[in-house]
Amino acid sequence: MQLVALIASYGAWSWIVAGIVLLGLELVAPGGFLLWLGISGIATGIVGFIHPLDWPWQWLLFGVLGLVSIALWVRFNRGRGQVSDRPYLNRRADRFIGHEAMLEQAIVDGFGRVALGDTVWRVAGPDLPIGARVRIVGADGAVLKVEAA
């Protein structure tokens, strides 16, 4: 009880210090939500300076500000798409869809090989002889699906 009385005696400053501590914890364990709780704590302290409130009202204000700010952050963050200058970085096979190439190894029993860039890819499609031109129409993992061009 003495600890609660000590914190209560500092009034709004305790909220500002708690907000700064939460912001510091966000640096140690990033995730986003401690940032908004820290800002809510500081905002609660500022409101406590402007208009003194009892502790239950301060906790209610902190809780409401925290929940609203986190909910808005999650909604805004999920709404944004991740724009990348290299959209096929982790999907190398998808990058070749629509390209044409010549078979390095004939397609026999549905499978063959084609060289694209510095890599030889396994292809799946109708049986075709070596040197035939194929168009890549899809990918299944590391296997490119082809058709005759």
N, C-alpha and C positions, 0 to 999 in steps of 0.2 A: 504494500500500500504506500510505503514511503516513496517508492520509485514513481508511482503514478502521481503522487502529490508533487514531487519534484518536477516532473514533466509538465504538469498542469500549471505550476507556478511560472513557467517560462512562456506560457500562452502561445501566441502566434509564432514565436521564434522556434518552438519545438517542431511545428509543421514544416517550416522552411528548412531546418536542419535535417528532418526526416526526408524531405524531398531531395535535398542534396545527396544524402546517403543513398537513396534509391537511384539517383542518376549515376553515382559512382559505381553502384552494383551493376548497372547496365553496361558500364565499360568492362567489367570483369566477366560478366555472364550475359553476352548480348542475346537478344531475342525480341526486343522491341517493346514488350509490355512494361518493363520496369521504367523505361523512359517516360511513358505516359503516366504511370503512377507517381513518378518523381515530380513531373510537371503539375499533376493534380495536388500533390502535397504542398508544393510551393504556392500554387494558386489558393489553396485553402488557408495558408499562412497569410497571404496578402489580404484575403477577405477578412481574416481575423483581425488584422491591423485596422482595416477600414471600418468594419462593423463587428465588434466583439460578440462572439457566439458562445453558448455553453458547449461543453465537450460532446454531448450526444449530437448536437446539430453540426459540429465540426466534423465528426466522424461520418455523419450522413452526407454532408457536402463532399467530403473526400471520396466516399464510396460512389456517389453519383457521378462526380467528375471523372473518377477513374474508369468506371464502367462505360460511360458515354465516350470518353476519349479512346479507349481501347476498341470499342465497337466501331467507331468511325474509322480508326486506323486500319482495322481488319477489313472493313468494307472497301475502303479506298485502295488498300494494298492488293486485294484480290481482284479488283476491277481492272487494274493495270496489267497489260500484257508485257511479257519480257521481250523487249525488242533487242535483237542481236544482229551484229554485222556479219556473223557467221552462223546462220540458222541450221546448217547441216553438220556442225562440228562433231556431234556425237551420233550422227546418223549418216555415215559415209555412203552407205548403199543408196539411200534416198536421193542423194545428190546427183546420181547418174540417170535417174528416170527421165526418159525422153531422148537420151543420147543414142547415137548409132555407133557400132563398132564391128570389127571383123573377128570371126572366131579364130582363136589360137589352137583350140582343140575341138574336134567335131563333137556335136551333140549326139551322143549315143545313149539309148535307153533313158532319154530325158535330161541328161546332164552333160555339160561340156565346160570349156573355159574361154575367157576373153580377157585381153589386157586393156586396162584403162588406167592411164597415168603411169604410176610406177608399181601398180599392183595387178596381179592376175586374179580375176574373180571367177568363182564357180557360177555357172548359169544353168537355168532350168528352162526347158521349152521343147518345141517339136524337134525331132531329129533333123539335123542339117550337117552338110559337109564342112570340113575345115576351110576357112577363108570366106565363108558366106557372111553377108552383112545382116546384122540383127539390130533390132531396136529394143531398148530396155523399157519395159512397161510396168515393172514393179520390183519389189524387194521383199524377201522373206528372211530376215536375219542377215546373214552374210551371203545369201544366194540371190542372184539377180534373176528375175523372170524376164524372158525375152520372147520375141516373135520375129519372124522373117521380115526384113525391111524391103 
